[in-house]
Amino acid sequence: MYIVVSPLWAGKPANATVEFLKFVPPGKVTLVLTCIGNDMDKIVNDYESKNGKFKSHYVIIKNLKTKKR
């Protein structure tokens, strides 16, 4: 089992994290993402639809009050 913690960069996990995840089966990964306040369910679902389901995933959100423009 792998526990991977990564910041969210440009709508996806950091580049080093993406590269690491290419070498491990997603079903053995617990992914923890940190972000300022994005729609994390959409981001994780998009990633999983292309690469496979994670064992589990969690999000640490810095700010729940994001501005909508």
C-alpha positions in Angstrom: 0.0 0.0 0.0 1.2 3.5 -0.8 0.2 6.8 0.8 0.9 9.7 -1.5 0.5 13.3 -0.5 0.7 16.0 -3.1 -0.3 19.6 -3.8 -2.7 20.2 -6.6 -0.9 22.1 -9.5 -2.8 23.3 -12.5 -5.8 21.1 -11.9 -3.9 17.8 -11.3 -1.4 16.3 -8.8 2.1 17.7 -9.0 4.2 16.5 -11.9 6.5 14.3 -9.7 3.4 12.7 -8.2 1.9 12.0 -11.6 5.2 10.3 -12.7 5.3 8.2 -9.5 1.7 7.1 -10.0 2.6 5.7 -13.4 4.7 3.0 -11.7 2.3 1.8 -9.0 -1.2 0.2 -9.3 -3.8 2.8 -8.4 -5.7 0.3 -6.3 -2.8 0.2 -3.8 -2.7 4.0 -3.5 -4.3 6.3 -0.9 -4.0 9.7 -2.4 -4.1 12.9 -0.2 -4.3 16.1 -2.2 -3.8 19.6 -0.8 -5.4 22.6 -2.5 -6.6 26.2 -2.0 -10.3 25.3 -2.8 -11.0 23.6 -6.1 -13.6 21.1 -7.1 -11.6 18.1 -5.9 -14.2 15.4 -6.7 -14.2 16.4 -10.4 -10.4 16.4 -10.5 -10.1 13.0 -8.8 -12.8 11.5 -10.9 -11.2 12.7 -14.1 -7.9 11.3 -13.1 -9.4 8.0 -12.0 -11.3 7.6 -15.3 -8.1 7.8 -17.2 -5.8 5.8 -14.8 -7.9 3.6 -12.6 -9.5 3.9 -9.2 -7.4 4.7 -6.1 -7.8 2.6 -3.0 -9.1 5.9 -1.4 -8.5 9.6 -1.6 -8.7 12.5 0.7 -8.5 16.3 0.3 -7.0 19.0 2.5 -8.6 22.3 1.5 -7.0 25.5 2.7 -10.0 27.8 2.0 -13.6 26.7 1.6 -14.7 30.2 0.7 -13.6 30.6 -2.9 -14.6 33.6 -5.0 -16.8 33.0 -8.0 -16.4 35.5 -10.8 
